Structures are given as structure tokens and as C-alpha cells.
Amino acid sequence: MYGEGDYTSRTRSFLKPLAFRVFALVFVFAGALALLELLFVILLHSPGVVAAAGGPMRRLVQQVYRHFNRSLIQFDARCARYDAELFYTLKPGACTFGNLEFSNAYRVNSAGLRDDEAALSAPEMIVIGDSHAMGWGVEQDQSLVRVMAQKTGLKTLNAAVSSYATVREKLMLGRLDTSKLRVLAIQYADNDLPENRTFREQHDHLPISSRDLWETIGRYYTAQQRYYPGKYTVRLFMKVLKLEPPEPDQLRMDPITPEQEAELFLHAVVKAGPSSLDGVQLIVFEVNQEFGHPRRFIAALDQVARRPEYPEWVRHLVTLDTTRVLTDRDFYVLDDHMRVSGHFAVGTALAQIVQSARRAGGQ
């Protein structure tokens, strides 16, 4: 047909530069993703650079680390075990656990706690809490619990286990020898809220998930340690676009007032585990990496705990606002747990409270 050759020639001359442009765009986009991936890899292994950058850069790299890299000791079969009443405890024996910024030895007693066997026999002071009090990121003798023991001279047991909330902390306390208990320190974190709320909503019962789920979560966090090209960039985009499923142990954190949070905490303290702690000095402190305000939970707890409906041993509790003793430098750059300096600062402040209470009581 007349003009067909001209039409084909014009079509080809149009498609060639279009194809080149598309190829160039794909190449540039892939190169940008590769550079971004390389940047994440470098920054994850250069926390000093991340700290110096600060601001949005630090927050972004922290999120990449926490969602796509960090492993959790409570789901590591080398260091933890399933428990039908508490979901898990630490695994008796010895293991090493770490993440990008630290690696530490764990020596675990028969109760599944990061302490020696002798500490289980009639301790005078027990500290319960989650990973912050357990000593995530520091060696065993550097934890705030050991600092308290050294400075007070009291026989002390570290009964904190990673990710326990108040309910399971008190249930663990019920397994322990409290015959000579004089001081109970409770470390609180804002992620205690879902467990404490579930306990009250379930009429003072805490449902415990199955061994199969514990093992499934363990496989998920084991897989987190494996790297493949594009891992951080692709998963970050998937996360932003809400295309990646949530972590299998993700908690629902509905908003609540500090007063309600304090009420849920005290309900767990009174109703879970040992029902009475008469004669025991109760000390409560909160740890997290927020420093923009005094601890709202701690301030609310100071008010709520004085209500007449609570037992005397609750009404006489003492609180520590850790924003008075901690700074951002006391925490790791990527991980939201304390360095050695943070444990020393909090342990020292808690020991001073214990010593003041003992002097006031004539002990």
C-alpha cells in the first residue's frame, strides 16, 4: 500500500527513543534503589554516623533496624523456651545474644531468669520488669539490678524477662521464694498496656498462646537475620504502602489516659500472682527513650496509688522518674535499650530510694 513503508519507518523512529527513555528511567530508578540500599547497609553498621546525623535520618534508620533486622531473645530457641503459663522464659544454661550494637553472655538459672542459682534462695530484693531491667544490651554484672545489689548490700534477684508486662511479671513472682522479701522494684514500659488491659478484660485471666505460635514467631525473627539484595529498601517501601504484614507479635496500642494506664497497672499488681505484699517496699520506675517530658505514667501513678481502695502496701509505693537521671547518650543509637551508663544511673537512683526507705523505717 502506498505510504506503508513511510509509516513503519516513522513508527520505528518514534519507538526507539521512547524505549531508550524507558530503559534509562528504569536504569536510573534501579540505581537509586541500589544506592539507597547500600546507604542503609552502611548506616546500620555505622551507628556513630547515624547519631551524628540525628533527626529524621536517625529515626528512619532506627525503624529499618527494628522492623527488618533486630532479633528478640524471647523467641531465640538458643536462649529461651516455651512456657504454658508465661508464654516463654529464658532457657536455663548459658547462651550469647546480640544485635548490631552489642553481644552479651547470658547465664540463666533454673527458674528461667538471668541470674545465678543462689539468688533464687530467699532474696531480700527482687526486680521484675522486661528487657530493660533484664539487662538487654549489657553484661550480666552491669545491669541496673546488679548496681542496686552492690550499692544496697541486699541479696537481690533479677526476675525481669524480655517483653513481660506487669501481669506476667507478677505471675513469675508467684513462682519465687519471697519469704524474706523486703523490696520489690517494678520496671514499667508503655508496651505493658495491652497485656494489662487484656488481663482485666478477661476477668483477671491472661490467655497464653500456643507453643506453635511461639515457634512461628521464632522462625520469623530468625529469618530477620538473613540478608538479600534490596532487603531494606523493598521492605521499607512495602511497609510505607501497608503491603507488608505486621510482625506476628505486634501489639495493639489503643490510646488511653495516663490515669487509666496507672489503674490497669495497679489492677495487675494487686490481682495477678501473689495477692499480698504486706511489709514489702514497692518501687516503680519506667524506662523508654522519650525525654521530652516527665513520665506522665509515673506522675499519674503517684496520684492514683494513694486512693483508699488500694491496699496499704500499694498506697506506700515510691516512684522514680528516670528522666531525671537518664539522657539520650545513655541509650544505644539504633536500639532503644540502655547502655552501661544508663543501667548505672538508674540502678544508683533506685539504690538511693531503697536506702532512704530503710533509714526512714529504722532498718
Protein Blocks (a to p, Z undefined) as FASTA:
>chain_A
ZZklmmmmmmmmmmmmmmmmmmmmmmmmmmmmmmmmmmmmmmmmmmklmmmngmmllmmm
mmmmmmmmpccfklmmklgccdfklopacdedddddddfkbccdddddfkopacdfklmn
opabdcdddfklnogoiafklpmklmmmmmnopacddfbdehiafklmmmmmmmpccklg
cbdcddddfklmmmmmmmmmnoopacdddfklmmmmmmmmmmmmpccehklmmmmmmmmn
opaccdfkbccdddddfklmmmmmmmmmmmggjfbfghiacddddddfbfkbccfklmmm
mmmmmpmkbcfklmmpccddfklmgcfklpcfklccdcfklmmmmmmmmmmmmmmmmmmn
oZZ
